[in-house]
């Protein structure tokens, strides 16, 4: 919990230093960094480790940031995190930053889990209903889970909409077991 609060503070500070018109570029950087760092978790450990000289860690961080749209901001952030021995929360910072950018644009990320692949028209209808419920636009990640039997489950970080047949059957079993008592 403490790391999330710290990550939120760093994310807010970054947003204060970026023009709103550049939020999409910043979000592209977030996606790129997250992808690179989650594939190379040892890199995070190395940049946070006292086993490597500070100057070497700072050089590596500077090299990472040169390929990004907002390179100066990322170089500064990496430098601060390395010097304060907090580089281990970089993924949380990236997550919070992306969430703040989405919120600024009245959007939210969801994981949309279906029992099987539907055609695009059906998926768009489901998404439209979810947008009505959440009262914002959604960016979905589509997942398939045959154990749902049918229907869908839509999840954000804070909300779960479970319209699956599996869930309805579980409720039915629970209700009928209560009725027997």
matplotlib code that plots the C-alpha trace (Angstrom):
import matplotlib.pyplot as plt

x = [0.0, 2.8, 4.5, 1.2, 0.9, 4.5, 4.0, 0.9, 3.0, 5.7, 3.0, 1.3, 4.7, 5.3, 1.9, 2.5, 5.6, 3.9, 1.5, -1.9, -1.4, 1.6, -0.3, -0.6, 3.2, 3.7, 1.4, 3.3, 6.4, 4.7, 3.7, 7.2, 8.9, 6.5, 6.9, 10.7, 11.0, 8.5, 10.4, 13.7, 12.9, 16.6, 17.2, 15.0, 16.9, 20.3, 19.3, 18.2, 21.2, 24.1, 26.2, 26.7, 28.3, 25.9, 27.4, 27.0, 23.3, 22.7, 24.3, 22.1, 19.0, 20.0, 20.4, 16.9, 15.4, 17.0, 14.7, 11.5, 9.3, 9.7, 13.3, 14.2, 11.4, 12.2, 15.9, 15.1, 12.7, 15.1, 17.9, 15.8, 14.6, 18.1, 19.6, 16.7, 17.0, 13.3, 13.7, 11.9, 8.6, 8.9, 6.2, 3.8, 4.6, 4.0, 0.7, -0.5, 0.6, -1.3, -4.4, -4.2, -3.8, -6.8, -8.9, -8.0, -9.5, -12.5, -11.3, -10.6, -8.8, -10.8, -10.0, -13.0, -13.1, -15.3, -16.0, -15.1, -14.2, -17.2, -17.4, -16.5, -20.1, -21.1, -17.9, -18.7, -22.2, -20.8, -18.3, -21.1, -23.1, -20.0, -19.4, -22.9, -22.5, -19.1, -20.1, -16.8, -15.0, -13.2, -10.0, -10.4, -8.0, -9.8, -9.2, -10.8, -11.7, -13.9, -14.7, -17.1, -19.4, -20.9, -21.4, -18.5, -16.6, -15.4, -12.8, -11.1, -8.8, -11.8, -15.0, -16.0, -19.0, -19.8, -22.3, -21.0, -23.1, -20.7, -21.5, -25.2, -25.1, -23.1, -25.7, -28.5, -26.8, -26.3, -29.9, -31.3, -29.0, -30.3, -33.9, -33.3, -32.4]
y = [0.0, 2.4, 1.8, 2.7, 6.0, 6.9, 5.8, 8.1, 11.0, 10.4, 10.0, 13.3, 15.1, 13.7, 14.9, 18.4, 18.6, 17.5, 19.4, 17.8, 17.7, 15.4, 12.9, 10.4, 10.5, 10.0, 7.1, 5.6, 5.9, 4.2, 1.3, 0.9, 1.2, -1.3, -3.8, -3.5, -3.6, -6.5, -8.6, -7.8, -7.8, -8.4, -5.0, -3.4, -5.3, -4.2, -0.5, -0.7, -2.6, -1.1, -3.9, -1.8, 1.7, 4.6, 6.2, 3.0, 2.6, 6.3, 5.7, 2.7, 4.7, 7.6, 5.1, 3.8, 7.3, 8.5, 6.3, 7.7, 10.7, 12.5, 11.5, 14.4, 13.5, 9.8, 10.5, 12.7, 10.2, 7.3, 9.3, 10.2, 6.7, 5.3, 7.8, 7.3, 3.5, 3.3, 2.0, -1.1, 0.8, 1.9, -0.5, 0.9, 4.4, 3.5, 1.9, 4.9, 7.3, 5.4, 5.3, 9.1, 9.8, 7.5, 9.2, 12.6, 11.4, 9.8, 6.3, 3.2, -0.1, -3.3, -7.0, -8.4, -12.1, -14.2, -18.0, -18.1, -15.8, -13.8, -11.8, -8.1, -6.9, -8.9, -7.7, -4.1, -4.4, -5.8, -2.9, -0.3, -1.8, -1.7, 1.9, 2.8, 1.1, 2.7, 6.1, 6.3, 5.0, 1.7, 0.2, -3.5, -6.4, -9.4, -12.7, -16.2, -18.5, -21.5, -22.1, -19.1, -21.4, -18.3, -14.6, -12.3, -10.8, -7.2, -6.1, -2.8, -2.2, -1.4, -2.8, -6.3, -6.9, -10.7, -11.6, -15.2, -18.3, -19.9, -17.1, -17.3, -21.1, -20.6, -18.1, -20.6, -23.4, -21.0, -19.9, -23.4, -24.6, -21.7, -22.7, -26.3, -25.1]
z = [0.0, 0.9, -2.5, -4.3, -2.4, -3.2, -6.8, -7.1, -5.8, -8.5, -11.2, -10.2, -10.3, -13.8, -15.0, -13.6, -15.9, -19.1, -21.3, -21.6, -25.4, -24.8, -22.7, -25.5, -26.1, -22.4, -22.4, -25.3, -23.2, -20.3, -22.4, -23.9, -20.5, -18.8, -21.6, -21.4, -17.7, -17.1, -19.6, -17.8, -14.1, -13.3, -14.8, -12.1, -9.4, -10.9, -11.1, -7.5, -6.2, -4.2, -5.7, -8.9, -8.8, -8.8, -11.9, -13.9, -12.8, -13.8, -17.2, -17.8, -16.8, -19.1, -22.0, -21.5, -21.5, -24.7, -26.8, -25.2, -26.3, -23.0, -22.5, -20.1, -17.7, -17.7, -17.2, -14.2, -12.7, -13.1, -11.6, -8.6, -8.1, -8.3, -5.9, -3.4, -3.9, -5.0, -8.6, -7.5, -7.6, -11.2, -12.5, -9.9, -11.0, -14.6, -13.7, -11.7, -14.4, -17.1, -14.9, -14.3, -18.0, -18.7, -16.0, -17.4, -20.7, -19.0, -19.9, -17.9, -18.7, -18.4, -18.7, -20.7, -20.2, -22.5, -22.5, -26.2, -29.0, -30.3, -33.5, -33.2, -33.3, -30.2, -28.4, -29.3, -27.9, -24.6, -24.5, -25.1, -22.1, -19.9, -20.9, -19.9, -16.5, -15.9, -17.5, -19.3, -22.3, -21.9, -23.3, -23.2, -23.0, -24.4, -22.5, -23.1, -20.2, -21.1, -17.5, -17.7, -19.8, -21.4, -20.8, -19.7, -16.8, -17.0, -14.4, -13.7, -10.7, -8.6, -10.3, -11.3, -13.5, -13.6, -16.2, -16.7, -16.7, -14.3, -11.8, -12.3, -11.8, -8.6, -7.3, -8.2, -6.3, -3.3, -3.3, -3.6, -0.7, 1.5, 0.6, 1.8, 5.3]

ax = plt.figure().add_subplot(projection="3d")
ax.plot(x, y, z, "-o")
ax.set_aspect("equal")
plt.show()
